[in-house]
């Protein structure tokens, strides 16, 4: 089965004073919307690796319960992608606070699809062949670089912005 594999390694690069959590969520959503355009992904779904290395105290307060609720709601009830598995790596003790809230918001089915590997990236080999993993995860591929995919996502920004505008029209109340 061909499954779309994605690696999100935003934690170390995210400065919450430059980009809000809303910006991060929009960027992740844009990446996922672009990924589901593939018929193979629509049929087989996603296996995602989320790398939390670099997640710090300066970021933690910006990951509010409201954003976690929005994330859980979107993942379970709004986004048309099929998540086969979500693999967390390099999630330090700060992530336990995020997970304590998030797991309360997820269905049992989705919660069971989360796998935690900590710093033992070798455990990923049980789920992913080393031939498709970058060297950061003790795989055979060169160092991870999402520049090409990021460039593609940026090229679709206008189209994605239009997607964000869909929904119910807002009316002003009559006076």
BELJOJO-V732354 format. One record per residue. N is the residue number from 1. RES is the residue in three letters. OMEGA is omega in whole degrees, -180 to 180 (NA if undefined). BURIAL is # if it has 24 or more other C-alpha atoms within 12 Angstrom, else .. D_CENTER is the distance of its C-alpha to the mean C-alpha in whole Angstrom. Layout:
# BELJOJO-V732354
n->N res->RES omega->OMEGA burial->BURIAL d_center->D_CENTER
n->N res->RES omega->OMEGA burial->BURIAL d_center->D_CENTER
This chain:
# BELJOJO-V732354
n->1 res->UNK omega->178 burial->. d_center->21
n->2 res->UNK omega->-179 burial->. d_center->19
n->3 res->UNK omega->178 burial-># d_center->16
n->4 res->UNK omega->178 burial-># d_center->13
n->5 res->UNK omega->179 burial-># d_center->11
n->6 res->UNK omega->176 burial-># d_center->8
n->7 res->UNK omega->176 burial-># d_center->8
n->8 res->UNK omega->-177 burial-># d_center->6
n->9 res->UNK omega->-173 burial-># d_center->9
n->10 res->UNK omega->-170 burial-># d_center->9
n->11 res->UNK omega->-177 burial-># d_center->11
n->12 res->UNK omega->-175 burial->. d_center->14
n->13 res->UNK omega->-173 burial->. d_center->14
n->14 res->UNK omega->173 burial-># d_center->13
n->15 res->UNK omega->-175 burial->. d_center->17
n->16 res->UNK omega->177 burial->. d_center->17
n->17 res->UNK omega->177 burial->. d_center->20
n->18 res->UNK omega->-179 burial->. d_center->19
n->19 res->UNK omega->-179 burial->. d_center->16
n->20 res->UNK omega->175 burial->. d_center->16
n->21 res->UNK omega->175 burial-># d_center->13
n->22 res->UNK omega->176 burial->. d_center->13
n->23 res->UNK omega->179 burial->. d_center->13
n->24 res->UNK omega->-180 burial-># d_center->9
n->25 res->UNK omega->178 burial-># d_center->8
n->26 res->UNK omega->179 burial-># d_center->10
n->27 res->UNK omega->178 burial-># d_center->9
n->28 res->UNK omega->179 burial-># d_center->6
n->29 res->UNK omega->178 burial-># d_center->8
n->30 res->UNK omega->179 burial-># d_center->10
n->31 res->UNK omega->-179 burial-># d_center->8
n->32 res->UNK omega->177 burial-># d_center->8
n->33 res->UNK omega->177 burial-># d_center->11
n->34 res->UNK omega->-178 burial-># d_center->13
n->35 res->UNK omega->-177 burial-># d_center->12
n->36 res->UNK omega->177 burial-># d_center->13
n->37 res->UNK omega->179 burial->. d_center->16
n->38 res->UNK omega->178 burial->. d_center->17
n->39 res->UNK omega->179 burial->. d_center->20
n->40 res->UNK omega->179 burial->. d_center->19
n->41 res->UNK omega->179 burial-># d_center->15
n->42 res->UNK omega->-179 burial->. d_center->17
n->43 res->UNK omega->-171 burial->. d_center->19
n->44 res->UNK omega->178 burial->. d_center->17
n->45 res->UNK omega->-174 burial-># d_center->14
n->46 res->UNK omega->161 burial-># d_center->11
n->47 res->UNK omega->-171 burial-># d_center->10
n->48 res->UNK omega->171 burial-># d_center->7
n->49 res->UNK omega->177 burial-># d_center->8
n->50 res->UNK omega->-177 burial-># d_center->6
n->51 res->UNK omega->-178 burial-># d_center->10
n->52 res->UNK omega->178 burial-># d_center->11
n->53 res->UNK omega->-179 burial-># d_center->14
n->54 res->UNK omega->177 burial-># d_center->16
n->55 res->UNK omega->-171 burial-># d_center->14
n->56 res->UNK omega->176 burial-># d_center->18
n->57 res->UNK omega->-178 burial->. d_center->20
n->58 res->UNK omega->180 burial->. d_center->20
n->59 res->UNK omega->-174 burial-># d_center->16
n->60 res->UNK omega->-178 burial-># d_center->16
n->61 res->UNK omega->-178 burial->. d_center->19
n->62 res->UNK omega->177 burial-># d_center->16
n->63 res->UNK omega->-173 burial-># d_center->14
n->64 res->UNK omega->175 burial->. d_center->16
n->65 res->UNK omega->178 burial->. d_center->17
n->66 res->UNK omega->179 burial->. d_center->17
n->67 res->UNK omega->177 burial-># d_center->13
n->68 res->UNK omega->177 burial-># d_center->12
n->69 res->UNK omega->178 burial->. d_center->14
n->70 res->UNK omega->179 burial-># d_center->13
n->71 res->UNK omega->-179 burial-># d_center->9
n->72 res->UNK omega->-180 burial-># d_center->11
n->73 res->UNK omega->180 burial->. d_center->14
n->74 res->UNK omega->-178 burial->. d_center->11
n->75 res->UNK omega->-174 burial-># d_center->10
n->76 res->UNK omega->-169 burial->. d_center->13
n->77 res->UNK omega->-175 burial->. d_center->15
n->78 res->UNK omega->-174 burial->. d_center->14
n->79 res->UNK omega->-175 burial->. d_center->12
n->80 res->UNK omega->179 burial->. d_center->14
n->81 res->UNK omega->179 burial-># d_center->12
n->82 res->UNK omega->180 burial-># d_center->13
n->83 res->UNK omega->178 burial-># d_center->10
n->84 res->UNK omega->-179 burial-># d_center->13
n->85 res->UNK omega->174 burial-># d_center->11
n->86 res->UNK omega->-178 burial-># d_center->9
n->87 res->UNK omega->179 burial-># d_center->10
n->88 res->UNK omega->176 burial-># d_center->10
n->89 res->UNK omega->179 burial-># d_center->13
n->90 res->UNK omega->178 burial-># d_center->15
n->91 res->UNK omega->-178 burial-># d_center->14
n->92 res->UNK omega->-177 burial-># d_center->17
n->93 res->UNK omega->178 burial->. d_center->19
n->94 res->UNK omega->-180 burial->. d_center->18
n->95 res->UNK omega->180 burial-># d_center->14
n->96 res->UNK omega->177 burial->. d_center->17
n->97 res->UNK omega->179 burial->. d_center->18
n->98 res->UNK omega->-178 burial-># d_center->14
n->99 res->UNK omega->179 burial-># d_center->14
n->100 res->UNK omega->178 burial->. d_center->18
n->101 res->UNK omega->-174 burial->. d_center->17
n->102 res->UNK omega->-176 burial-># d_center->13
n->103 res->UNK omega->177 burial-># d_center->15
n->104 res->UNK omega->-174 burial->. d_center->18
n->105 res->UNK omega->-176 burial-># d_center->16
n->106 res->UNK omega->173 burial-># d_center->15
n->107 res->UNK omega->179 burial->. d_center->17
n->108 res->UNK omega->-179 burial->. d_center->19
n->109 res->UNK omega->-179 burial->. d_center->18
n->110 res->UNK omega->178 burial->. d_center->14
n->111 res->UNK omega->-180 burial-># d_center->15
n->112 res->UNK omega->-180 burial->. d_center->16
n->113 res->UNK omega->176 burial->. d_center->14
n->114 res->UNK omega->179 burial-># d_center->12
n->115 res->UNK omega->-177 burial-># d_center->14
n->116 res->UNK omega->-175 burial-># d_center->14
n->117 res->UNK omega->-178 burial-># d_center->16
n->118 res->UNK omega->-180 burial-># d_center->17
n->119 res->UNK omega->-179 burial->. d_center->19
n->120 res->UNK omega->-177 burial->. d_center->20
n->121 res->UNK omega->177 burial-># d_center->18
n->122 res->UNK omega->178 burial->. d_center->21
n->123 res->UNK omega->178 burial->. d_center->20
n->124 res->UNK omega->-176 burial-># d_center->17
n->125 res->UNK omega->175 burial->. d_center->20
n->126 res->UNK omega->-175 burial->. d_center->21
n->127 res->UNK omega->-178 burial-># d_center->18
n->128 res->UNK omega->175 burial-># d_center->17
n->129 res->UNK omega->177 burial->. d_center->21
n->130 res->UNK omega->-179 burial->. d_center->21
n->131 res->UNK omega->179 burial->. d_center->22
n->132 res->UNK omega->-180 burial-># d_center->19
n->133 res->UNK omega->176 burial-># d_center->17
n->134 res->UNK omega->-177 burial-># d_center->18
n->135 res->UNK omega->179 burial->. d_center->20
n->136 res->UNK omega->-179 burial-># d_center->18
n->137 res->UNK omega->180 burial-># d_center->17
n->138 res->UNK omega->176 burial->. d_center->21
n->139 res->UNK omega->-176 burial->. d_center->21
n->140 res->UNK omega->-177 burial->. d_center->23
n->141 res->UNK omega->177 burial->. d_center->21
n->142 res->UNK omega->-178 burial->. d_center->22
n->143 res->UNK omega->-177 burial->. d_center->20
n->144 res->UNK omega->177 burial->. d_center->16
n->145 res->UNK omega->-179 burial->. d_center->16
n->146 res->UNK omega->-176 burial->. d_center->14
n->147 res->UNK omega->-178 burial->. d_center->16
n->148 res->UNK omega->179 burial->. d_center->17
n->149 res->UNK omega->178 burial->. d_center->14
n->150 res->UNK omega->178 burial->. d_center->14
n->151 res->UNK omega->178 burial->. d_center->17
n->152 res->UNK omega->179 burial->. d_center->17
n->153 res->UNK omega->178 burial-># d_center->14
n->154 res->UNK omega->-179 burial->. d_center->17
n->155 res->UNK omega->180 burial->. d_center->20
n->156 res->UNK omega->-174 burial->. d_center->18
n->157 res->UNK omega->-178 burial->. d_center->18
n->158 res->UNK omega->179 burial->. d_center->21
n->159 res->UNK omega->180 burial->. d_center->20
n->160 res->UNK omega->177 burial->. d_center->17
n->161 res->UNK omega->177 burial->. d_center->18
n->162 res->UNK omega->178 burial->. d_center->21
n->163 res->UNK omega->180 burial->. d_center->18
n->164 res->UNK omega->-178 burial->. d_center->17
n->165 res->UNK omega->-179 burial->. d_center->21
n->166 res->UNK omega->179 burial->. d_center->22
n->167 res->UNK omega->-180 burial->. d_center->23
n->168 res->UNK omega->176 burial->. d_center->26
n->169 res->UNK omega->178 burial->. d_center->28
n->170 res->UNK omega->180 burial->. d_center->29
n->171 res->UNK omega->174 burial->. d_center->33
n->172 res->UNK omega->179 burial->. d_center->35
n->173 res->UNK omega->176 burial->. d_center->37
n->174 res->UNK omega->-179 burial->. d_center->41
n->175 res->UNK omega->NA burial->. d_center->43
